[in-house]
Amino acid sequence: MSEAQLIGRGARYYPFAHPEDDDLPRDRRKFDLDAENDLRILEQLHYHCSHNPRYIDDIKKALRNVGLIDETARKVTLRVKDSFKDTDFFRRGHVWVNRRIRNARDEIDKLSDYMDDRALDYGAFLSGRVIETGAFDGDRVIDTGAGEQTARTMSLTELGVSTVRFALDGMPFFTFERLQELFPSLRSRSQFITDIDFLGGVTITLRGRERHLMSLSPADRLDVARFALRKVEGTIKATKVDFRGTREFEPYMIRETLTDRTLKIGVQGEQGRPWSESEVPGADAIDLHAEDWHVFDESYGTDQEKHLIRFIHDHKDLLRKRFEEFYLVRNEKMVTIYSFDSGRAFEPDFILFLRERGDDAITTIQVFIEPKGRKLMPDEQWKEDFLAQIGEEFELATLFRGQDYLIRGLPFYNSSSAAAPAFQKSFDALLDT
């Protein structure tokens, strides 16, 4: 059906970057599972036609056939329990998050700030040997070069300033505007080409016949210059950091942040099952509705996320012995934090709040927890590294009279991997805080 083809093209047409998460791909749908996100409108196509039920049914059928309608998905609502809303923590408490800010480059004034090693290896030129083959004769090697293979190391500017400038002109990355963004103190492109702190300090090692290396043709010089500039461009792109996460965390009211959430989930697998239907061992013996420490009235998630809930349940007596109150919150796109080094967005799956009342103040420990399948751990190691940094480097933007706050991050949780002892050790340390 031509209408279905038109809708299909429109549904895939508009790639865009998420304003707060550079890690999400531009050309993929981002909000299928976040039914309340305002940006979902950018991923929707509103198709208007006259009221004709049969025609509309035909279009729906065609869209199912091409995979644009997922009949296995459904909407579910997670509600904050009334018992939690009645607590003083819900009415007056805070959740602490940091911000992502643009990385100032005021202190970057030389190429080595991006590129530790400016010695490049071009490799070998052609040997100068030609193999001539006749129709009835064997192969005959004609040696057009002289001497054995040797190496020559030269600075990029030895290729000729005009050659380097011509190569730069053909590469959009090296506009003067871009260079000034990268190096705020740079005065001109000529300085970038010749100054020892910039391209003037780049060296290239060439290999080939000595006669060739000592008399490079203009084409050879341009090819080597382009090679070097591509290396410089790639290294800058790989190492430059446009954003960073602040070490200062700011408070947001719990009652405004922890709200009822509507999710769109698939019905297949553990993630599509509510807690009461979970196949996680022991889950059927836990009534989440009756557990006041579990903030939401239901739980959807992966097997490891549900194992984490069971872990907290199994340790609830120890937690109650150590703290007056504790609450576990499933973070359904309510809280985003940003890595200190690169500003990468991270939504930890759970936040555990631990509260105790002292003689002079109420202390609240906010703990970020991320259950993780074993296959995903290597690719997301940066998240665990960030969680480890938080407890050591966080700062509070605001101080409240009579209230103390601590922020912690735990290692990845996995119930059946080598990560379990590290998580248990860090969790036990919380009880000794």
C-alpha positions in Angstrom: 0.0 0.0 0.0 1.5 3.3 -1.1 0.2 5.2 2.0 2.0 2.7 4.3 5.2 3.2 2.3 4.8 7.0 2.6 4.2 6.8 6.4 7.2 4.4 6.7 9.5 6.9 5.0 8.2 9.8 7.2 8.6 7.8 10.4 12.3 7.3 9.7 13.1 10.7 8.2 14.1 13.0 11.0 17.4 12.3 12.7 18.3 14.6 15.7 20.7 14.7 18.6 19.4 14.4 22.1 20.0 17.8 23.8 21.3 16.2 27.0 22.8 12.9 25.9 25.4 12.8 23.1 25.7 9.0 23.4 22.2 8.4 22.0 22.5 7.9 18.2 21.1 10.7 16.0 19.4 8.3 13.6 17.6 6.0 16.1 14.4 6.4 18.0 15.1 7.4 21.6 11.8 7.7 23.4 9.7 4.6 22.6 9.9 3.5 26.2 9.4 7.0 27.7 5.8 7.8 26.9 5.8 11.1 28.9 8.9 12.7 27.3 8.0 15.9 25.5 10.6 15.1 22.8 8.6 12.1 21.6 6.7 14.5 19.3 9.8 14.7 17.2 9.5 10.9 16.6 5.9 10.8 15.7 4.1 11.2 12.4 0.5 12.4 12.6 -1.3 11.1 9.6 -4.7 12.7 8.8 -7.4 11.2 6.5 -11.1 11.1 6.1 -13.1 8.9 8.5 -13.1 5.5 6.8 -12.7 2.6 9.2 -11.9 0.0 6.6 -9.2 2.2 5.0 -7.6 2.9 8.4 -7.7 -0.8 9.3 -5.9 -1.5 5.9 -3.2 1.0 6.7 -2.7 -0.4 10.2 -2.4 -3.9 8.8 0.2 -2.7 6.2 2.2 -0.9 9.0 2.2 -4.1 11.0 3.6 -5.9 8.0 6.5 -3.5 7.6 7.2 -3.5 11.4 6.2 0.1 12.2 3.5 -0.9 14.7 4.7 -3.1 17.6 1.7 -5.1 18.8 3.7 -6.6 21.6 4.2 -3.2 23.4 1.9 -1.9 26.0 1.6 1.0 28.4 1.9 0.6 32.1 1.8 3.1 35.0 4.1 3.1 38.0 2.5 5.0 40.9 4.3 6.5 43.9 2.8 4.8 47.0 0.6 6.9 49.2 2.5 5.7 52.2 5.7 7.3 50.8 3.8 10.5 50.0 2.9 10.8 53.6 6.5 10.8 54.8 8.4 13.9 55.8 11.2 12.8 53.4 8.8 13.0 50.4 7.5 16.4 51.4 10.8 18.1 52.4 13.6 15.9 51.2 15.9 16.4 48.2 17.6 14.3 45.5 21.0 15.6 44.4 22.1 15.7 40.8 24.9 17.5 38.9 24.8 19.4 35.7 26.6 19.1 32.3 28.5 22.2 31.3 30.6 23.1 28.2 34.2 22.5 28.8 36.2 25.7 28.8 39.4 25.6 26.7 41.0 28.7 28.1 44.0 26.7 29.3 44.5 24.9 26.0 47.2 26.7 24.1 49.2 24.0 22.2 48.6 20.9 20.1 50.1 18.6 22.7 47.2 19.3 24.9 45.2 17.1 22.5 48.1 15.0 21.0 50.7 13.6 23.4 52.8 12.1 20.6 53.3 14.3 17.6 55.8 11.9 15.9 53.9 10.2 12.9 54.9 7.3 10.8 53.9 7.6 7.2 55.2 4.2 6.1 56.9 3.3 2.9 56.7 4.7 -0.6 56.6 2.4 -3.5 59.9 0.5 -4.0 60.6 1.9 -7.5 60.5 -1.6 -9.0 58.2 -2.5 -11.9 57.3 -6.0 -13.0 57.0 -6.3 -16.8 55.0 -9.3 -18.1 55.1 -10.3 -21.8 52.5 -12.4 -23.5 54.9 -15.3 -24.1 57.8 -14.5 -21.8 58.3 -14.7 -18.1 58.1 -11.8 -15.6 61.0 -9.3 -15.8 61.8 -6.9 -12.9 62.8 -3.4 -13.9 64.5 -1.5 -11.1 63.8 2.2 -11.5 65.1 3.2 -8.1 68.5 3.4 -6.6 69.9 2.2 -3.3 68.3 0.2 -0.4 65.3 1.2 1.6 66.0 3.9 4.2 64.1 6.2 6.5 63.9 10.0 6.7 62.3 11.9 9.6 61.2 15.5 8.8 59.0 18.2 10.2 55.7 18.8 8.6 56.7 22.3 7.7 59.7 20.9 5.7 57.1 19.8 3.1 56.6 23.5 2.4 54.3 26.0 4.1 52.4 26.4 0.9 51.8 22.7 0.6 50.6 22.4 4.2 48.3 25.4 3.7 46.9 23.9 0.5 46.2 20.6 2.3 44.5 22.5 5.2 42.3 24.4 2.7 40.8 21.1 1.5 39.9 19.9 5.0 36.7 21.5 6.5 37.8 20.6 10.1 40.6 23.1 10.0 38.7 26.3 9.4 40.1 29.2 11.5 36.9 29.4 13.4 37.2 25.8 14.4 40.8 26.2 15.3 40.0 29.2 17.6 37.4 27.0 19.4 40.1 24.4 20.0 42.9 26.9 20.8 41.4 30.2 22.1 44.8 31.9 22.1 45.6 31.1 18.5 46.2 34.3 16.4 46.2 33.0 12.8 46.4 30.0 10.6 50.0 30.8 9.8 50.8 30.5 13.5 49.0 27.1 13.5 51.1 25.9 10.5 54.5 27.1 11.5 54.6 27.4 15.3 56.5 24.7 17.2 53.6 24.4 19.6 51.2 23.5 16.7 51.9 21.8 13.4 55.5 23.1 13.4 56.2 20.5 16.1 54.8 17.6 14.1 57.3 15.2 12.6 56.8 12.4 10.1 59.0 9.4 9.3 59.1 8.3 5.7 60.5 5.1 4.3 61.7 4.4 0.8 64.7 4.7 -1.6 67.0 7.5 -0.5 66.9 9.2 -3.9 63.1 9.3 -3.7 63.0 10.6 -0.1 65.5 13.4 -0.8 63.6 14.7 -3.8 59.9 14.3 -3.0 57.6 15.3 -5.8 54.9 18.0 -5.2 52.3 15.2 -5.3 54.2 13.2 -2.7 54.5 16.2 -0.4 50.8 16.9 -0.6 50.0 13.3 0.0 52.2 13.2 3.1 50.8 16.5 4.4 47.2 15.2 4.0 48.2 12.0 5.8 49.6 14.0 8.7 46.6 16.4 8.9 44.2 13.5 8.9 46.1 12.0 11.9 46.0 15.3 13.7 42.2 15.7 13.0 41.5 12.1 14.2 43.5 12.5 17.4 41.8 15.8 18.3 38.4 14.4 17.6 39.2 11.4 19.8 40.6 13.3 22.7 38.7 16.7 22.8 35.9 16.9 25.3 33.2 19.3 24.6 31.4 18.9 28.0 32.1 17.8 31.5 29.9 17.1 34.5 30.1 19.4 37.5 31.4 18.0 40.7 28.9 20.2 42.5 25.5 18.5 43.0 22.4 20.6 43.3 19.2 19.7 45.3 15.8 19.1 43.7 12.7 18.5 45.8 11.7 14.8 46.0 8.0 15.6 45.7 8.6 17.3 42.3 11.1 14.7 41.0 9.6 11.4 42.1 6.2 11.2 40.3 4.0 8.6 38.7 5.5 7.3 35.5 3.9 5.9 32.3 6.1 3.5 30.5 5.8 1.7 27.2 7.2 -1.8 27.4 7.4 -5.0 25.4 5.5 -8.0 26.7 8.3 -10.5 25.9 10.9 -11.5 28.5 11.4 -10.6 32.1 11.3 -6.9 31.5 7.7 -7.2 30.3 6.6 -8.9 33.5 5.3 -7.1 36.6 6.8 -8.2 39.9 3.9 -10.5 40.7 4.7 -12.5 37.5 8.5 -12.4 37.7 10.4 -15.6 37.2 13.3 -14.3 39.4 13.8 -16.9 42.2 12.2 -15.8 45.4 10.3 -12.9 43.9 6.9 -14.6 44.5 7.5 -14.6 48.2 7.9 -10.8 48.4 4.8 -8.6 48.4 6.2 -5.3 47.1 2.9 -3.5 47.7 3.4 -4.2 51.4 7.0 -3.1 51.5 7.1 0.6 52.5 10.7 0.9 51.5 9.8 0.3 47.8 8.6 3.7 46.6 6.6 2.5 43.5 3.6 0.2 43.7 5.0 -2.1 41.0 8.3 -3.1 39.3 9.2 -3.8 35.7 12.7 -4.5 34.7 15.4 -6.9 33.7 16.2 -10.0 35.8 19.2 -8.3 37.4 17.1 -5.2 38.3 14.7 -7.5 40.1 17.5 -9.4 41.7 18.7 -6.1 43.1 15.2 -5.5 44.7 15.4 -9.0 46.2 18.9 -8.2 47.5 17.5 -5.1 49.3 14.6 -7.1 50.7 17.0 -9.7 52.0 19.0 -7.0 53.8 16.1 -4.9 55.0 16.5 -6.0 58.7 20.2 -4.9 58.7 19.2 -1.6 57.0 16.5 -1.0 59.6 18.9 -1.8 62.4 21.4 0.8 61.1 19.0 3.5 59.7 15.7 4.9 60.8 14.4 5.0 57.2 15.4 3.7 53.8 13.8 3.9 50.4 14.6 2.3 47.1 13.6 4.3 44.0 13.5 2.9 40.5 14.8 5.7 38.4 12.5 5.8 35.4 14.1 8.7 33.5 13.6 11.1 36.5 17.3 11.7 37.4 20.2 12.1 35.0 23.8 12.6 36.2 26.8 13.5 34.1 30.3 12.0 34.2 32.9 14.4 35.6 35.4 13.8 32.8 33.3 14.0 29.7 29.8 14.9 30.6 28.3 11.6 29.4 24.7 11.3 30.5 23.9 8.4 32.9 20.6 7.4 34.4 21.4 5.0 37.2 18.6 2.3 37.5 18.1 2.8 41.2 18.6 5.4 44.0 18.8 4.1 47.5 18.1 6.7 50.3 19.3 6.0 53.8 18.3 8.3 56.6 19.2 8.6 60.3 18.5 11.2 62.9 21.5 12.4 65.0 21.7 14.8 67.9 22.0 17.9 65.7 20.9 16.9 62.2 19.3 14.3 60.0 21.8 12.6 57.7 20.7 11.3 54.3 22.9 9.1 52.2 22.0 9.0 48.5 23.3 5.9 46.8 23.3 5.4 43.0 23.0 1.7 42.1 23.3 0.1 38.6 22.5 -3.6 38.0 24.2 -4.8 34.9 24.2 -7.9 32.9 27.7 -9.5 32.5 27.8 -9.0 28.7 27.2 -5.3 29.1 29.8 -4.7 31.7 32.9 -4.2 29.5 31.2 -1.6 27.2 29.8 0.4 30.1 32.8 0.4 32.4 32.9 4.2 32.3 29.6 4.1 34.3 31.2 2.0 37.1 34.3 4.3 37.1 32.0 7.3 37.5 30.1 5.7 40.3 33.4 5.2 42.1 34.4 8.8 41.6 31.1 10.2 43.0 31.7 9.4 46.6 35.2 10.8 46.6 34.7 14.0 44.6 31.1 15.3 45.0 30.4 18.7 46.4 27.1 20.1 47.6 25.9 23.3 46.1 23.6 24.1 49.1 23.7 23.5 52.8 20.6 23.0 54.8 20.3 23.8 58.5 19.8 20.6 60.4 20.3 18.3 57.4 23.5 16.6 56.2 23.8 14.8 52.9 26.3 12.3 51.5 26.3 10.9 48.0 27.7 7.5 47.1 28.0 5.2 44.1 28.3 1.4 44.3 30.0 -1.0 41.9 27.8 -2.7 39.3 25.4 -5.2 40.8 25.1 -8.7 39.3 23.7 -11.6 41.3 25.7 -14.3 39.6 29.1 -12.9 38.5 32.5 -12.0 39.8 31.1 -8.5 40.5 28.9 -9.7 43.3 31.6 -9.7 46.1 32.7 -6.1 45.2 29.1 -4.9 45.4 28.6 -6.7 48.7 31.7 -5.3 50.2 30.7 -1.7 49.2 27.2 -2.3 50.4 28.5 -3.5 53.8 30.6 -0.4 54.0 27.5 1.7 53.9 26.2 0.0 57.0 29.4 1.0 58.7 29.2 4.7 57.6 
